[in-house]
Amino acid sequence: MQLPLPLQYAIIAVAVAISAWVVARKQFPNALRKARVALALPLLREGRPAWLHAVGRRIAPPPVAPASGCGGCDNCSD
């Protein structure tokens, strides 16, 4: 039994999208963070519906913890 050709293409497209997401997260974390912020900010503006706010909060990257006092490698041996 063979799957229909459009379904095969859809499965391959999903696999490629997941692979691209994993590569982007591993290789380009800062660029991906900036893109997520750029996508989330318009959705979080005042006057937008609550469901858009929820989508924006979901897209927004998690907050970054403040850097250590020394500004070094965060591998303190104190």
Secondary structure, DSSP 8 states (H G I E B T S, - for coil): ----HHHHHHHHHHHHHHHHHHHHHHH-HHHHHHHHHHHHHHHTSTTS-HHHHHHHHHHS--------TT-S-S----
